[in-house]
Amino acid sequence: MQTIEKYNFAGKKAFVRVDFNVPLDENFKITDDTRIRAALPTLKKILADGGSPIIGSHLGRPKGVTDKYSLKHILGHLSGLLGIEVQFAGDCAGEEAAAKAAALKPGEALLLENLRFYAEEEGKPRNVLEEASDEEKTAAKKAVKLSQKEFTRKLASYADAYVNDAFGTAHRAHASTALIAGYFDTADKMFGYLMEKEVQAVEKILKDINRPFTAIMGGSKVSSKIEIIENLLGKVDNLIITGGMTYTFTKAQGGKIGNSICEDDKLNLAIELLKKAEEEGVNIVLAVDAKIADSFSNEAKTGFSKVGEIPDGWEGLDIGPETEKLYADVIRQSKTILWNGPTGVFEFENFTHGSRAVGEAIVEATREGAFSLVGGGDSVACVNKFGLAEGVSYVSTGGGALLEAIEGKILPGIAAIEDN
């Protein structure tokens, strides 16, 4: 497989798929440019070689062309970070884009307009009426799929090489994230630096394991983490189940959870998962106490309770001090650590303590030689909020992509490069 480090981009144009889906305020100012900065090493390598990057990305989930999601809003900032004036094509698949791509000189860069302004990028029809017949819906899907091929071919025609540096979209079989790779020879398609790091981090967590291996799974719903938990049960030594899921498992075992969040239709599943863990020899670690509140609010009256003895009218919004110590002891003894999901409602300042304690324990274990991977939007937000990102081994930029990789699924954006 080709690598970006060994590839010489001199005199070549490279279509680079990045993830510039950054947050903008009401004045279209970038409020967090982390994703743009993450792609800079790849873009600068191409420019330094004397190549020309043609940059493609999506922004938001537009249902058509709309100024709100135009990538022109990030053009000035990108130019400043790269130290050159990046050109812009207002229609990623139009004549202007083709002409500007053809005219690019070595050391110049072109940013294409939002790829998702075209339904062909995602390969899904838009504006199909709800009352349309099944035949009409099927015809619409077929039409988009057919035109997706032409859209993909156009994007590929701009360049001599293809670089995928957008791990956050690697789980999507979209035109620019997977299908386009088929138009390039094995020697001319590769991962960017960011994508390489992401793939290596995931492979280390799932294939190159130093034990004990501890996974910390947070989140509110068991239903959204079933496949992840099941896949991890065959790999981990310790599985810490925390966050809102705690109360489904607690109630399933006969505990009293007050008004805490709970999936009553998943109680049997929780018991099944506990049994499967026992069969696999996995140590399931559940909370023993909780920080409770009399309403879902940062200003609520608070207290502490054993996790299975929460009074009516109260709900668990974070773990308690005994659980913090329990989790930290397990984490500090680990050599491989995966963290996905906070311990509580960390958006409320009064319920951040548990997530901070977990993060600090991970940093301590990492300092002692453990490999730690933090992924998923809320966990990443946690380590950034608490200033702990520098203390862990790797912080993943991919939310859904990371979760699907942990579930054991093949990611189209990765397979398109690796499976030659």
Kinemage of the C-alpha trace (Angstrom):
@kinemage 1
@onewidth
@group {chain A} dominant
@subgroup {mainchain}
@vectorlist {calphas} color= white
{ca met a 1} P 0.000 0.000 0.000
{ca gln a 2} L 1.264 3.463 -0.899
{ca thr a 3} L 2.144 5.880 1.929
{ca ile a 4} L 2.062 9.651 1.817
{ca glu a 5} L 5.546 9.918 3.322
{ca lys a 6} L 7.115 7.989 0.445
{ca tyr a 7} L 5.035 9.590 -2.307
{ca asn a 8} L 6.502 12.462 -4.322
{ca phe a 9} L 3.799 14.949 -5.335
{ca ala a 10} L 6.136 17.085 -7.469
{ca gly a 11} L 4.257 18.339 -10.516
{ca lys a 12} L 1.146 16.364 -9.539
{ca lys a 13} L -2.350 17.355 -8.547
{ca ala a 14} L -3.857 15.492 -5.617
{ca phe a 15} L -7.525 15.274 -4.729
{ca val a 16} L -7.457 15.445 -0.935
{ca arg a 17} L -10.608 14.494 0.954
{ca val a 18} L -10.517 16.260 4.302
{ca asp a 19} L -13.051 16.773 7.075
{ca phe a 20} L -13.551 20.532 7.368
{ca asn a 21} L -16.974 20.139 8.957
{ca val a 22} L -16.179 22.814 11.527
{ca pro a 23} L -18.585 24.791 13.752
{ca leu a 24} L -19.455 28.324 12.615
{ca asp a 25} L -21.172 31.082 14.596
{ca glu a 26} L -24.004 33.267 13.318
{ca asn a 27} L -21.453 35.463 11.535
{ca phe a 28} L -19.850 32.449 9.835
{ca lys a 29} L -16.729 32.689 11.990
{ca ile a 30} L -15.036 29.384 12.861
{ca thr a 31} L -15.386 28.651 16.579
{ca asp a 32} L -13.128 25.559 16.589
{ca asp a 33} L -10.598 24.925 13.803
{ca thr a 34} L -9.233 21.639 15.210
{ca arg a 35} L -10.275 19.645 12.151
{ca ile a 36} L -8.656 22.098 9.748
{ca arg a 37} L -5.395 22.111 11.706
{ca ala a 38} L -5.431 18.313 11.798
{ca ala a 39} L -5.222 18.198 7.982
{ca leu a 40} L -2.412 20.741 7.648
{ca pro a 41} L 0.513 18.252 7.714
{ca thr a 42} L -0.944 16.412 4.699
{ca leu a 43} L -1.668 19.584 2.735
{ca lys a 44} L 1.736 21.084 3.545
{ca lys a 45} L 3.533 17.894 2.487
{ca ile a 46} L 1.890 18.074 -0.940
{ca leu a 47} L 2.722 21.756 -1.327
{ca ala a 48} L 6.311 21.297 -0.125
{ca asp a 49} L 6.848 18.540 -2.699
{ca gly a 50} L 5.776 20.946 -5.441
{ca gly a 51} L 2.340 19.432 -5.824
{ca ser a 52} L -1.116 21.005 -5.944
{ca pro a 53} L -3.823 19.909 -3.485
{ca ile a 54} L -7.433 20.023 -4.664
{ca ile a 55} L -9.303 20.032 -1.385
{ca gly a 56} L -12.742 18.462 -1.041
{ca ser a 57} L -14.918 18.425 2.059
{ca his a 58} L -18.478 18.594 3.326
{ca leu a 59} L -19.923 21.073 5.809
{ca gly a 60} L -23.084 20.267 7.705
{ca arg a 61} L -25.953 18.307 6.214
{ca pro a 62} L -27.335 20.507 3.451
{ca lys a 63} L -30.358 19.439 1.421
{ca gly a 64} L -29.165 21.483 -1.527
{ca val a 65} L -27.133 24.609 -2.196
{ca thr a 66} L -27.298 27.008 0.749
{ca asp a 67} L -25.030 29.862 1.828
{ca lys a 68} L -25.101 28.648 5.435
{ca tyr a 69} L -23.055 25.586 4.512
{ca ser a 70} L -20.742 27.132 1.928
{ca leu a 71} L -17.065 26.357 2.364
{ca lys a 72} L -16.248 29.878 1.199
{ca his a 73} L -16.683 30.851 4.863
{ca ile a 74} L -13.507 28.984 5.807
{ca leu a 75} L -11.423 30.028 2.786
{ca gly a 76} L -9.658 32.973 4.427
{ca his a 77} L -8.788 31.019 7.557
{ca leu a 78} L -7.455 28.076 5.547
{ca ser a 79} L -5.327 30.414 3.435
{ca gly a 80} L -3.861 31.947 6.576
{ca leu a 81} L -2.988 28.548 8.065
{ca leu a 82} L -1.359 27.327 4.832
{ca gly a 83} L 0.433 30.603 4.186
{ca ile a 84} L -0.818 30.833 0.596
{ca glu a 85} L -3.916 32.239 -1.074
{ca val a 86} L -6.111 29.196 -1.606
{ca gln a 87} L -8.299 29.412 -4.707
{ca phe a 88} L -12.003 28.563 -4.555
{ca ala a 89} L -14.383 26.855 -6.973
{ca gly a 90} L -18.010 27.718 -6.270
{ca asp a 91} L -19.353 24.488 -7.790
{ca cys a 92} L -17.355 21.371 -6.985
{ca ala a 93} L -18.474 19.547 -10.146
{ca gly a 94} L -18.933 22.466 -12.511
{ca glu a 95} L -16.879 23.834 -15.389
{ca glu a 96} L -15.207 26.385 -13.118
{ca ala a 97} L -13.825 23.650 -10.857
{ca ala a 98} L -12.494 21.664 -13.807
{ca ala a 99} L -10.872 24.754 -15.334
{ca lys a 100} L -9.287 25.904 -12.083
{ca ala a 101} L -8.021 22.411 -11.312
{ca ala a 102} L -6.473 22.153 -14.776
{ca ala a 103} L -4.788 25.542 -14.395
{ca leu a 104} L -3.299 24.856 -10.947
{ca lys a 105} L 0.446 25.341 -10.782
{ca pro a 106} L 2.855 23.560 -8.429
{ca gly a 107} L 2.556 25.014 -4.945
{ca glu a 108} L -1.007 26.282 -5.496
{ca ala a 109} L -4.144 24.949 -3.805
{ca leu a 110} L -7.820 24.831 -4.706
{ca leu a 111} L -10.752 24.446 -2.303
{ca leu a 112} L -13.916 23.001 -3.812
{ca glu a 113} L -17.391 24.021 -2.708
{ca asn a 114} L -19.288 21.736 -0.320
{ca leu a 115} L -19.419 18.264 -1.872
{ca arg a 116} L -22.774 17.556 -0.250
{ca phe a 117} L -24.439 20.312 -2.249
{ca tyr a 118} L -24.749 17.432 -4.706
{ca ala a 119} L -27.000 14.515 -3.734
{ca glu a 120} L -24.607 12.354 -5.727
{ca glu a 121} L -21.939 12.713 -3.040
{ca glu a 122} L -23.989 10.662 -0.587
{ca gly a 123} L -25.811 8.694 -3.295
{ca lys a 124} L -29.224 9.383 -1.759
{ca pro a 125} L -32.150 11.066 -3.520
{ca arg a 126} L -33.530 14.335 -2.185
{ca asn a 127} L -36.923 15.972 -2.363
{ca val a 128} L -38.768 12.687 -2.845
{ca leu a 129} L -42.307 13.202 -1.578
{ca glu a 130} L -43.451 11.063 1.340
{ca glu a 131} L -46.533 10.062 -0.608
{ca ala a 132} L -44.448 8.840 -3.548
{ca ser a 133} L -44.996 5.205 -4.459
{ca asp a 134} L -42.383 2.547 -3.757
{ca glu a 135} L -41.708 2.375 -7.491
{ca glu a 136} L -41.071 6.135 -7.652
{ca lys a 137} L -38.752 6.003 -4.642
{ca thr a 138} L -36.844 3.085 -6.152
{ca ala a 139} L -36.511 4.954 -9.454
{ca ala a 140} L -35.200 8.053 -7.640
{ca lys a 141} L -32.570 5.989 -5.825
{ca lys a 142} L -31.486 4.328 -9.057
{ca ala a 143} L -31.205 7.688 -10.827
{ca val a 144} L -28.961 9.116 -8.102
{ca lys a 145} L -26.763 6.035 -8.080
{ca leu a 146} L -26.286 6.269 -11.842
{ca ser a 147} L -25.457 9.980 -11.718
{ca gln a 148} L -23.160 9.341 -8.713
{ca lys a 149} L -20.805 7.480 -11.050
{ca glu a 150} L -20.498 10.510 -13.321
{ca phe a 151} L -20.071 12.823 -10.308
{ca thr a 152} L -17.302 10.610 -8.929
{ca arg a 153} L -15.589 10.392 -12.300
{ca lys a 154} L -15.590 14.205 -12.561
{ca leu a 155} L -13.965 14.653 -9.183
{ca ala a 156} L -11.337 12.042 -10.017
{ca ser a 157} L -10.586 13.698 -13.374
{ca tyr a 158} L -9.153 16.758 -11.611
{ca ala a 159} L -6.163 14.940 -10.167
{ca asp a 160} L -3.266 12.531 -10.638
{ca ala a 161} L -3.452 11.140 -7.093
{ca tyr a 162} L -6.013 10.593 -4.355
{ca val a 163} L -5.437 11.196 -0.639
{ca asn a 164} L -8.048 10.370 1.987
{ca asp a 165} L -7.410 12.296 5.195
{ca ala a 166} L -11.010 12.313 6.492
{ca phe a 167} L -11.338 9.539 9.068
{ca gly a 168} L -14.535 11.142 10.379
{ca thr a 169} L -16.300 10.125 7.160
{ca ala a 170} L -14.491 6.810 6.583
{ca his a 171} L -17.626 4.874 7.537
{ca arg a 172} L -19.512 6.421 4.624
{ca ala a 173} L -19.396 4.873 1.151
{ca his a 174} L -19.696 8.303 -0.438
{ca ala a 175} L -18.333 9.431 -3.780
{ca ser a 176} L -15.352 11.345 -2.384
{ca thr a 177} L -14.612 9.073 0.580
{ca ala a 178} L -14.595 5.654 -1.044
{ca leu a 179} L -15.828 5.397 -4.636
{ca ile a 180} L -13.309 7.865 -6.059
{ca ala a 181} L -10.399 5.632 -5.028
{ca gly a 182} L -11.392 3.184 -7.755
{ca tyr a 183} L -10.303 5.699 -10.400
{ca phe a 184} L -6.672 5.701 -9.242
{ca asp a 185} L -3.925 3.092 -9.470
{ca thr a 186} L -2.699 1.499 -6.266
{ca ala a 187} L 0.497 3.542 -6.449
{ca asp a 188} L -1.440 6.815 -6.597
{ca lys a 189} L -3.923 6.470 -3.735
{ca met a 190} L -3.113 6.675 -0.050
{ca phe a 191} L -4.101 7.838 3.409
{ca gly a 192} L -3.113 11.291 4.601
{ca tyr a 193} L -1.091 11.676 7.806
{ca leu a 194} L -4.180 12.110 9.991
{ca met a 195} L -5.936 9.097 8.488
{ca glu a 196} L -2.796 6.991 8.933
{ca lys a 197} L -2.669 7.874 12.637
{ca glu a 198} L -6.352 7.102 13.098
{ca val a 199} L -6.095 3.710 11.407
{ca gln a 200} L -2.975 2.813 13.403
{ca ala a 201} L -4.637 3.858 16.682
{ca val a 202} L -7.717 1.725 16.008
{ca glu a 203} L -5.613 -1.261 14.953
{ca lys a 204} L -3.512 -0.967 18.111
{ca ile a 205} L -6.664 -0.962 20.256
{ca leu a 206} L -8.226 -3.932 18.479
{ca lys a 207} L -5.263 -6.012 17.303
{ca asp a 208} L -2.049 -5.060 19.109
{ca ile a 209} L -3.232 -5.259 22.705
{ca asn a 210} L -1.076 -4.961 25.810
{ca arg a 211} L -2.999 -6.284 28.789
{ca pro a 212} L -4.875 -5.570 30.913
{ca phe a 213} L -7.163 -3.918 28.326
{ca thr a 214} L -9.876 -1.689 29.771
{ca ala a 215} L -12.699 -0.101 27.797
{ca ile a 216} L -14.833 2.654 29.319
{ca met a 217} L -18.220 2.882 27.635
{ca gly a 218} L -20.451 5.812 28.541
{ca gly a 219} L -23.555 7.236 26.966
{ca ser a 220} L -27.220 7.303 27.778
{ca lys a 221} L -28.521 4.286 25.872
{ca val a 222} L -27.560 0.623 25.855
{ca ser a 223} L -29.276 0.328 22.462
{ca ser a 224} L -26.715 2.645 20.825
{ca lys a 225} L -23.748 0.673 22.202
{ca ile a 226} L -24.938 -2.958 21.898
{ca glu a 227} L -22.694 -3.917 18.979
{ca ile a 228} L -19.683 -2.137 20.475
{ca ile a 229} L -20.104 -3.864 23.836
{ca glu a 230} L -20.609 -7.274 22.209
{ca asn a 231} L -17.496 -6.872 20.058
{ca leu a 232} L -15.425 -5.684 23.020
{ca leu a 233} L -16.469 -8.618 25.198
{ca gly a 234} L -14.232 -10.819 23.097
{ca lys a 235} L -11.263 -8.499 23.498
{ca val a 236} L -11.172 -6.618 26.816
{ca asp a 237} L -10.235 -7.669 30.322
{ca asn a 238} L -12.285 -4.934 31.998
{ca leu a 239} L -15.386 -3.177 30.698
{ca ile a 240} L -16.512 -0.117 32.615
{ca ile a 241} L -20.137 0.634 31.763
{ca thr a 242} L -21.035 4.142 32.850
{ca gly a 243} L -23.129 7.204 32.031
{ca gly a 244} L -26.869 6.847 31.567
{ca met a 245} L -26.502 3.152 30.696
{ca thr a 246} L -25.701 2.555 34.358
{ca tyr a 247} L -29.333 2.792 35.367
{ca thr a 248} L -30.617 0.288 32.824
{ca phe a 249} L -28.136 -2.269 34.165
{ca thr a 250} L -28.934 -1.305 37.773
{ca lys a 251} L -32.691 -1.657 37.315
{ca ala a 252} L -32.209 -4.944 35.463
{ca gln a 253} L -30.520 -6.288 38.584
{ca gly a 254} L -33.354 -5.146 40.842
{ca gly a 255} L -31.985 -1.766 41.891
{ca lys a 256} L -34.082 1.302 42.615
{ca ile a 257} L -33.125 4.153 40.266
{ca gly a 258} L -35.695 6.877 40.974
{ca asn a 259} L -36.232 9.094 37.947
{ca ser a 260} L -32.910 8.179 36.302
{ca ile a 261} L -32.807 7.544 32.574
{ca cys a 262} L -33.559 3.923 31.732
{ca glu a 263} L -34.433 1.800 28.712
{ca asp a 264} L -37.078 -0.485 30.143
{ca asp a 265} L -37.210 -2.503 26.931
{ca lys a 266} L -33.497 -3.338 27.270
{ca leu a 267} L -33.517 -4.801 30.790
{ca asn a 268} L -33.325 -8.385 29.535
{ca leu a 269} L -30.556 -7.404 27.138
{ca ala a 270} L -28.568 -5.924 30.019
{ca ile a 271} L -28.801 -9.216 31.908
{ca glu a 272} L -27.775 -11.136 28.776
{ca leu a 273} L -24.706 -8.903 28.341
{ca leu a 274} L -23.707 -9.438 31.953
{ca lys a 275} L -24.019 -13.213 31.498
{ca lys a 276} L -22.011 -13.121 28.286
{ca ala a 277} L -19.285 -11.110 30.014
{ca glu a 278} L -19.100 -13.705 32.761
{ca glu a 279} L -18.799 -16.469 30.181
{ca glu a 280} L -16.011 -14.560 28.405
{ca gly a 281} L -14.185 -13.920 31.676
{ca val a 282} L -14.590 -10.157 31.338
{ca asn a 283} L -14.709 -8.057 34.485
{ca ile a 284} L -17.745 -5.774 34.156
{ca val a 285} L -17.361 -2.689 36.333
{ca leu a 286} L -20.554 -0.812 37.205
{ca ala a 287} L -21.075 2.250 39.385
{ca val a 288} L -21.702 1.674 43.088
{ca asp a 289} L -22.806 5.211 43.945
{ca ala a 290} L -24.162 8.235 42.088
{ca lys a 291} L -24.359 11.993 42.340
{ca ile a 292} L -28.084 12.572 42.227
{ca ala a 293} L -30.257 15.609 41.542
{ca asp a 294} L -33.901 16.513 42.090
{ca ser a 295} L -34.171 17.812 38.504
{ca phe a 296} L -32.235 17.721 35.237
{ca ser a 297} L -30.487 21.033 35.790
{ca asn a 298} L -27.100 22.415 36.784
{ca glu a 299} L -28.899 24.362 39.513
{ca ala a 300} L -30.695 21.321 40.930
{ca lys a 301} L -30.431 20.272 44.546
{ca thr a 302} L -27.820 17.484 44.721
{ca gly a 303} L -26.755 14.623 46.940
{ca phe a 304} L -25.156 11.187 46.841
{ca ser a 305} L -26.786 7.790 46.906
{ca lys a 306} L -25.945 4.144 46.385
{ca val a 307} L -26.682 3.547 42.714
{ca gly a 308} L -29.437 1.022 43.439
{ca glu a 309} L -31.093 3.088 46.162
{ca ile a 310} L -31.959 6.358 44.416
{ca pro a 311} L -35.140 7.825 45.925
{ca asp a 312} L -38.232 8.679 43.887
{ca gly a 313} L -38.077 12.183 42.457
{ca trp a 314} L -34.281 12.058 42.128
{ca glu a 315} L -32.065 11.003 39.222
{ca gly a 316} L -28.439 10.060 38.781
{ca leu a 317} L -26.499 12.632 36.750
{ca asp a 318} L -22.938 11.534 37.522
{ca ile a 319} L -20.975 8.893 39.405
{ca gly a 320} L -20.169 9.311 43.096
{ca pro a 321} L -16.805 9.357 44.924
{ca glu a 322} L -16.727 5.598 45.645
{ca thr a 323} L -17.230 4.861 41.954
{ca glu a 324} L -14.568 7.383 40.966
{ca lys a 325} L -12.077 5.469 43.108
{ca leu a 326} L -13.285 2.114 41.774
{ca tyr a 327} L -12.933 3.206 38.140
{ca ala a 328} L -9.570 4.896 38.741
{ca asp a 329} L -8.094 1.784 40.386
{ca val a 330} L -9.050 -0.348 37.355
{ca ile a 331} L -7.796 2.246 34.858
{ca arg a 332} L -4.444 2.782 36.584
{ca gln a 333} L -3.695 -0.960 36.389
{ca ser a 334} L -4.398 -1.071 32.634
{ca lys a 335} L -1.955 -1.114 29.722
{ca thr a 336} L -4.472 -0.475 26.927
{ca ile a 337} L -7.379 1.932 27.447
{ca leu a 338} L -10.306 2.941 25.253
{ca trp a 339} L -12.625 5.712 26.431
{ca asn a 340} L -15.917 6.428 24.691
{ca gly a 341} L -18.560 8.368 26.588
{ca pro a 342} L -18.587 10.474 29.793
{ca thr a 343} L -19.687 9.282 33.235
{ca gly a 344} L -22.458 11.845 33.528
{ca val a 345} L -23.983 15.058 32.250
{ca phe a 346} L -20.618 16.778 31.890
{ca glu a 347} L -22.231 19.710 30.063
{ca phe a 348} L -23.472 20.812 33.507
{ca glu a 349} L -20.535 22.094 35.552
{ca asn a 350} L -21.863 20.509 38.744
{ca phe a 351} L -21.740 17.051 37.134
{ca thr a 352} L -18.269 17.054 35.567
{ca his a 353} L -16.349 15.564 38.474
{ca gly a 354} L -16.697 11.896 37.489
{ca ser a 355} L -15.649 12.401 33.877
{ca arg a 356} L -12.689 14.516 34.990
{ca ala a 357} L -11.633 11.788 37.448
{ca val a 358} L -11.745 9.166 34.687
{ca gly a 359} L -9.747 11.413 32.367
{ca glu a 360} L -7.124 12.077 35.022
{ca ala a 361} L -6.790 8.354 35.765
{ca ile a 362} L -6.272 7.673 32.047
{ca val a 363} L -3.574 10.358 31.884
{ca glu a 364} L -1.859 8.797 34.915
{ca ala a 365} L -1.941 5.325 33.349
{ca thr a 366} L -0.635 6.728 30.063
{ca arg a 367} L 2.244 8.359 31.899
{ca glu a 368} L 3.088 4.899 33.282
{ca gly a 369} L 3.250 3.399 29.786
{ca ala a 370} L -0.332 2.530 28.831
{ca phe a 371} L -1.702 3.207 25.345
{ca ser a 372} L -4.884 5.268 25.580
{ca leu a 373} L -7.346 6.103 22.830
{ca val a 374} L -10.124 8.623 23.439
{ca gly a 375} L -12.876 8.784 20.837
{ca gly a 376} L -16.462 9.835 20.324
{ca gly a 377} L -17.625 13.435 20.412
{ca asp a 378} L -18.452 13.683 24.119
{ca ser a 379} L -15.259 12.007 25.328
{ca val a 380} L -13.174 14.245 23.082
{ca ala a 381} L -15.073 17.258 24.393
{ca cys a 382} L -14.303 16.061 27.928
{ca val a 383} L -10.532 15.795 27.507
{ca asn a 384} L -10.457 19.143 25.720
{ca lys a 385} L -12.623 20.816 28.363
{ca phe a 386} L -10.447 19.508 31.177
{ca gly a 387} L -7.157 20.198 29.380
{ca leu a 388} L -6.186 16.512 29.342
{ca ala a 389} L -5.805 15.890 25.599
{ca glu a 390} L -2.014 16.160 25.680
{ca gly a 391} L -1.836 13.510 28.380
{ca val a 392} L -3.450 10.647 26.431
{ca ser a 393} L -1.884 8.646 23.611
{ca tyr a 394} L -4.393 9.549 20.912
{ca val a 395} L -7.575 11.569 20.548
{ca ser a 396} L -9.625 10.383 17.577
{ca thr a 397} L -11.301 12.885 15.252
{ca gly a 398} L -13.792 10.267 14.091
{ca gly a 399} L -17.046 9.847 15.985
{ca gly a 400} L -19.230 7.451 14.019
{ca ala a 401} L -16.252 6.062 12.111
{ca leu a 402} L -14.413 5.140 15.295
{ca leu a 403} L -17.483 3.519 16.813
{ca glu a 404} L -18.131 1.410 13.716
{ca ala a 405} L -14.480 0.347 13.646
{ca ile a 406} L -14.743 -0.727 17.296
{ca glu a 407} L -17.906 -2.638 16.411
{ca gly a 408} L -15.752 -4.639 14.020
{ca lys a 409} L -17.252 -3.207 10.840
{ca ile a 410} L -15.252 -2.659 7.658
{ca leu a 411} L -15.054 1.067 6.909
{ca pro a 412} L -15.507 1.821 3.176
{ca gly a 413} L -13.072 4.750 3.240
{ca ile a 414} L -10.324 2.536 4.635
{ca ala a 415} L -11.102 -0.520 2.519
{ca ala a 416} L -10.967 1.598 -0.650
{ca ile a 417} L -7.272 2.291 0.024
{ca glu a 418} L -6.188 -0.943 1.732
{ca asp a 419} L -7.998 -3.488 -0.451
{ca asn a 420} L -6.132 -3.205 -3.729
